[in-house]
Amino acid sequence: MIRLLMKYLKDFKWELFGTVFFTIVSTFIQVGLFLPESKRILDQGVARGDLAFIWQSGGKMLLITLAIAVVTLITSYLSARVTAAITCRIRSDCYNKVTSFSSQDFAHFGESTLLGRTMADITQMSTFIINLLRSSMSVPIVVICLLIMISRINLMMFGILLISFVITVIYMIYNGAKSKLYFDKLQEKNDHLNALFKEKLTGVRPIRAFGNQKIEEEKMYAADQDTYDAAIFANSKINFLSPVSLIIMNWVVVVIYLVGSTQLRSGMAQISDLILIFQYISYFIATLGIVPVLVNMLPKVAVSSERINELLEYTSAAAESGVAKVSQSGVAPAVEMRNVIFGYAGATDVIANVSFKIERGETAAFIGATGSGKTTIMNLVQGLYRPTFGEILIDGVPVGKYEPSKLRSKMSYATQRAQVFRDTIKNNICVFDESMTDAQIRSACDVACFSEIVDGLPDGFDTVMSPGGTNLSGGQRQRLSLARAVARDAEIYIFDDTFSALDAKTESIARKRIRERLKGKTTLMVAQKISTIMDADKIIVLDKGHIVGIGTHAELLESCEPYREIYKTQYYLDHGDNAERSGEAE
């Protein structure tokens, strides 16, 4: 926590100096001028019956009050300025860190915990900083000044107050530190609750479709109750600190009153001194009331600062692999995998011992059953994940050696699930290049068979898409995704099962146009249907994460049994039992 605060507070030295300075000034005015003035009123005004002196002292106290208000406003402004600036910088650094993550780095943390760290934890830090600068910083200054003033008046009362204060603070810090573990567990449960919220919001339609509302409600209730119990338990460990400390200090007040009355009867103290001491003690207890608030926050802030530090200091996959500027070799294959093994976190290997080469200008297709690792290979080629073992090379250079921007500039990617942003169709297509002309956008839409959809919309290319493209059908979203991919000038084009929602006629036209448009470009294509990839230069067949065949369509029909089975299944589904009987007759 201290390390995180020092990292950001060092840029606000003058503001911090001003906050400390004006806090000292405010305390000096109140302790050294305002409160002693009441003693002078009793000693000189009331005792002598001097009404003019009382009015004069009352006027001074009003001016002193005004000065305290002005100084307090300056202190509040400086502390608010520092807090807002630090919070802004921490959140900006966390945001920039998250946006620099690869998919593997992102999966390392998870969406729910990243949301908690960048929002709730930073808000917790902000609350702590503002309390530290505005209120808590005044505590040691006020306590020291009051103890000095009381020691000058009555040493016995000074001793009682000092001992009780030290005992109270030690008690609060000790018990507050013990509760840190409970708040750490509470944050984990909050992250889990965030993850469940996300699941329920993004999966609301499937939940309704399968009639699982009751089951999901029970899951949500159980997680909510678990978080509730953890919050009650954690807060119960620190919420008693404030009342216990106030009980101790109020008993101290009773003891001081008894001692004061005894001293007054014995003539050891004057009534005006005791009244001034009682005023000091009241101010002391009011200031001490801030300490439990700060101590209550410490375990929560300690956990939040650790989580923020863990995020900011996390070394991303790209940094660990030693990113360096690279240049195109000109002779190596466009894409190559060498004995690659990879598995997602918490899962067994998704692909194992995968090796292949895709030359420049080749069209390579990947086919296999669901879960065979096709999309995983596409993600590895783009550097979104690092292989557990083996090498992935683009133009003969390991993917990990590329600068992310350099690697991204080489590729254009049409995702398996079409991504549509809440923006115009034009901006959805030219999202990679704002300088793209209307003619280029129209050309890309023609290739993807999307122009006919655009022409049927009231605002054409200026039509605003709803989030996720819910105002388009599945096939229309895929066409938009294809248009976005082909609109970009890249060296490698990746189509991850982006023809699956198209009808046969539209798919045939789109594939033909894309093949003509990308002639001479390296193309990687994932598909479920053999009809989509029959004309590929190279077809790579995957089965349970292993390559079981590489070749052209004709070669694989002769040599690869899994490919032949896929072909037979799809051929029979398309042509019916007559085709099967005809094949048997032959």
Summary of the structure (lengths in Angstrom):
residues: 586
radius of gyration: 36.0
end to end distance: 78.4
largest distance: 130.7
contacts: 1820
relative contact order: 0.08
helix: 68%
strand: 10%
